[in-house]
Amino acid sequence: MLSSLLWTPMDVIKQNQQASVVRVYSGVFDGLRKVHLQGGMQRGLLKGYCSMLSLECPFAAIQFGVYEWWKVECRRYMASNRQFAAPHFPLSPTSPASSLVEYSPRSLQGG
C-alpha cells in the first residue's frame, strides 16, 4: 500500500503526458510541481489512489495466499522425494546454516 502512495503521482504525470498531444511537462519534477499546483495533493497527485488500491489489495491477497500454499506444497514434495531428503552440501547440526536444512535420522545416515 505504501508503494501505491509513491507510484500514484508518477502514474498521474505519465497519464497526463500520454493524453496530451503536445509536451505538457519538461520532466518529472516539473510534472509533480504543476500537478500539485493545479489540484493539490488529493485531487492532483493522488488522483486515482483509491482505484489503484482496489486493484492492488485483491492481487496482494491472492499472491500471498498462493505463495504460502506453494511453499507448503514444495516442502511436501521435497520431503516425499528421496533425492531431496539429504542436504546437497555437508553441514554439521551446530553450523549457522543448519537451520536452513531440516535433518532427519535417515538424511544424516545418507540413506
Buried (B, 14 or more C-beta within 10 A) or exposed (E): EEEBEEEBBEBBBEEBBEEEEEEBBEEEEEBBEBBEEEBEEEEBBBBBBEEBBEEBEEEEEEEEEEEEEEEEEEEEEEEEEEEBBBBEEEBEEEEEEEEEBEEEEEBEEEE
